[in-house]
Amino acid sequence: MLRAVQFAARFEFRIDPATVDLCRLIDLGDLPAERIWGEFEKLLLRAARPSLGLEWADRLGVIRRLFPELLALQGCQQEPEWHPEGDVWTHTLLALDCAKGEIEGLPRDKQLAVLLAVLCHDFGKPSTTSVVEGRIRSYEHEAAGVAPTRAFLDRLRIRTLDGYDLKTQVIELVAHHLTPSHFHKNRESVGDGAFRRLAARLEPELLYRVSRADCLGRAGSFSTEAQEWFIARARALGVEERPPRPILLGRHLLPMGIAPGPRIGRIVRAVYEMQLDGKVQDLEAALREARRLLGEDVSDPPDTRAG
């Protein structure tokens, strides 16, 4: 069944009606996760339009039997102003096809991170969608999507790939897929520290591509101004792939007479928070702040992530 689905997508075949009838009778209950993921990965990476395979998977009963998170998207309505294409399932298929145009130049592991994140990005909508003052809303569906995304990835036993933490990256991309738009909307008050802290959780370059696919995967024309602004800012700060490396390290504190232990960690973390906010930009300034903190009772640094 799964091979038929990915072949239908990759080669844009139609499946013979007799084969369809036969596939619908096959028991998938004892199919190993590795076999499922093997075919699913080929569908995502090798098909120009993965949506074709997912549509066949739906017709053959694969979605209903193996992927409850995807099944829940069907019939989940969206506000027509923002999603004239229809329900969340329709939007997800369109966005997934758009994502194939967003992964050029990425290595295989990061291509899969983008594709899986786009596939899962609206898993939180079925549990959060309601009509508010005559309009369809899905407040905080990003956070609500984390649990079903984790369940989906765990069922396929997707964890790491050649040392790359694929599972964590996908979950973070789902949880923050609206962040580029939120940052752009509040661009007058979003500081550099917000970008640096975001880069500590995920790769902004991948988030940019996920967000673009989400924006483009709709009927009609929607601007990607927010996404372009977001990645331009991240690249200007040099955090499109990773957060800044800490300037101050534990070894820098040992000559000050501090014994190895938790206190060193607290000081290093406190100074790194200052670095993320742009208050510490070189080792001299970092050491100066460390000396200041030595005279204080340093506790865990305050949460300044709003900036």
Disulfide bonds with the S-S distance in Angstrom:
none
